[in-house]
Amino acid sequence: MTDTEQQISQWFATHMELTAQTASTALPQIEPVADAMVNALLQDGKLIACANGSANILTQYFCTTLLNRLEHDRPALPAINLGADATTYSAICRDNRFNDTFSRQVRAIGKPGDLLLVIVEDGHKANLIQAIQAAHDREMQVVVVSAREKSDITSLLHPEDHEIALNNLGIVDAPPLMLLVLNTLCRLIDQKIFGG
């Protein structure tokens, strides 16, 4: 085995170890989050998602899966990724209001009974914090999926909110494991609403 193959093998082994670790860490939190999402959807609410940087790919994937399908054909479920509209995003930033990029949209389209999903990798969080505050102002429940345990966002959550906090994952390791969590949530949503 070459040095490069050895390195690749180590990366795969690390991923498998982190996957097992994530399963034990996130397991008790996943079903309550799925139940909260299902409850919002069954009460005619929508799921609104936001994230910064590459985590925005995860929010887009989650929303697309709900709007289209995961494994089986079924009716579309209402989900909006606030980071998908580059024109709105850049217009808010242009006016030097980067911290308002998501909160302004939450205040415009969020309503009581909706649920805000916030995905946090690391780095800048001020706009995510303001989105959470806006969601609470609109009487929305909040779910946070975070790559880090007990971030400063945790202190903003209300008792009815939920957090799936992974085990202090790095920027390379977090996205595939967060994707696994999101796929699990999508499967549970489908199962709980449509059966099968």
C-alpha positions in Angstrom: 0.0 0.0 0.0 1.4 3.4 -1.0 1.6 6.3 1.5 -1.3 8.0 -0.3 -3.5 4.8 -0.1 -2.6 4.6 3.5 -3.8 8.2 4.1 -7.0 7.6 2.2 -7.6 4.4 4.2 -7.1 6.4 7.4 -9.6 9.1 6.2 -12.2 6.4 5.6 -11.5 4.7 8.9 -11.9 8.1 10.7 -15.2 8.7 8.9 -16.5 5.3 10.1 -15.5 6.0 13.7 -17.1 9.5 13.6 -20.3 8.0 12.1 -20.6 5.5 15.0 -19.9 8.2 17.5 -22.5 10.5 15.8 -25.1 7.6 15.9 -24.7 7.3 19.7 -24.6 11.1 20.3 -27.5 12.1 18.0 -29.8 9.1 18.4 -31.9 10.3 21.4 -32.4 13.7 19.7 -33.4 12.7 16.2 -36.9 11.3 16.8 -38.1 14.3 18.9 -36.8 16.6 16.1 -38.6 14.6 13.4 -41.8 14.7 15.6 -41.6 18.5 15.8 -41.2 18.8 12.1 -44.1 16.4 11.4 -46.3 18.3 13.8 -45.5 21.6 12.1 -46.3 20.1 8.7 -49.5 18.4 9.8 -50.7 21.7 11.4 -50.3 23.5 8.0 -46.9 24.9 8.9 -43.8 25.0 6.8 -40.2 24.3 7.4 -37.8 27.2 6.9 -34.1 26.5 6.8 -30.9 28.6 6.9 -27.2 28.1 7.2 -23.9 29.8 6.3 -21.2 28.8 3.8 -21.0 25.2 2.7 -23.7 24.2 5.2 -26.2 26.0 2.9 -25.7 23.0 0.6 -27.2 20.9 3.3 -30.2 23.2 3.9 -30.9 23.2 0.1 -30.7 19.4 0.0 -33.1 19.0 2.9 -35.6 21.5 1.4 -35.4 19.9 -2.0 -35.9 16.5 -0.6 -39.1 17.6 1.2 -40.4 19.5 -1.8 -39.7 16.6 -4.2 -39.0 13.2 -2.6 -36.4 11.1 -0.9 -37.0 7.4 -1.7 -40.7 7.2 -2.8 -43.1 9.4 -4.6 -45.4 11.3 -2.3 -47.1 14.8 -2.1 -44.7 17.7 -1.8 -44.0 19.1 1.7 -43.5 22.9 2.2 -39.9 23.7 2.9 -37.9 26.9 2.1 -34.1 27.5 2.1 -33.5 31.1 2.9 -30.0 30.9 1.4 -31.2 29.7 -2.0 -32.4 33.2 -3.2 -29.1 34.8 -4.1 -30.7 38.0 -5.3 -32.5 38.6 -2.0 -29.5 37.5 0.0 -27.1 39.9 -1.8 -29.6 42.8 -1.7 -29.8 42.6 2.1 -26.0 42.3 2.3 -25.6 45.3 -0.2 -27.4 47.4 2.4 -24.7 46.5 4.9 -27.1 44.3 6.8 -25.4 40.9 6.6 -26.6 40.0 10.1 -30.2 40.5 8.9 -29.8 38.1 5.9 -32.1 35.5 7.4 -34.0 37.3 10.1 -35.5 39.8 7.7 -36.8 36.9 5.6 -38.1 35.0 8.7 -40.0 38.1 9.7 -41.5 38.4 6.3 -42.6 34.8 5.6 -42.6 33.0 9.0 -45.8 32.5 11.0 -46.8 30.8 14.2 -46.7 27.1 13.6 -43.8 27.2 11.2 -40.5 25.7 12.2 -37.0 27.1 11.6 -34.1 24.7 10.9 -30.7 26.2 11.5 -27.6 24.3 10.5 -24.4 25.5 12.1 -21.0 24.3 11.1 -18.7 26.9 12.6 -17.6 30.4 12.0 -19.9 33.4 11.7 -23.2 33.0 13.5 -24.6 36.5 14.1 -27.1 36.2 11.2 -28.1 32.7 12.5 -28.6 34.1 16.0 -30.8 36.9 14.6 -32.8 34.4 12.6 -33.5 32.4 15.8 -34.6 35.5 17.6 -36.9 36.5 14.7 -38.4 33.0 14.7 -39.1 33.3 18.4 -40.7 36.7 17.8 -42.9 35.0 15.2 -43.8 32.2 17.6 -42.0 29.6 15.6 -40.3 26.5 17.0 -36.5 26.2 16.3 -34.4 23.2 15.5 -30.6 23.5 15.5 -28.3 20.9 13.9 -24.8 21.9 15.1 -21.3 20.5 14.5 -20.4 21.6 18.0 -21.7 20.7 21.4 -23.0 23.6 23.4 -22.4 26.5 21.1 -23.4 30.0 21.9 -26.6 29.3 20.0 -27.7 26.7 22.6 -28.4 29.5 25.1 -30.9 31.1 22.8 -33.1 28.0 22.5 -36.5 27.9 24.3 -37.7 24.7 26.1 -39.9 23.7 23.2 -36.9 24.0 20.8 -34.5 21.2 19.9 -30.8 20.8 19.2 -28.9 17.9 17.6 -25.4 18.7 18.6 -22.7 16.6 17.2 -19.4 15.9 18.9 -17.2 19.0 18.0 -16.6 18.0 14.4 -14.2 19.7 12.1 -15.2 21.5 8.9 -14.3 18.5 6.7 -15.9 15.8 9.0 -19.1 17.7 9.8 -21.0 17.9 6.5 -21.2 14.2 5.6 -22.4 13.4 9.1 -24.9 16.2 9.1 -26.2 14.9 5.8 -26.7 11.5 7.4 -28.7 13.2 10.2 -30.8 15.1 7.6 -31.5 12.0 5.6 -32.6 10.2 8.7 -35.0 13.1 9.5 -36.4 13.0 6.0 -36.9 9.3 6.2 -38.7 9.6 9.5 -40.9 12.5 8.2 -41.9 10.4 5.3 -42.6 7.4 7.5 -44.6 9.3 10.1 -46.7 11.3 7.6 -47.1 8.8 4.7 -46.4 5.4 6.4 -44.4 2.6 4.9 
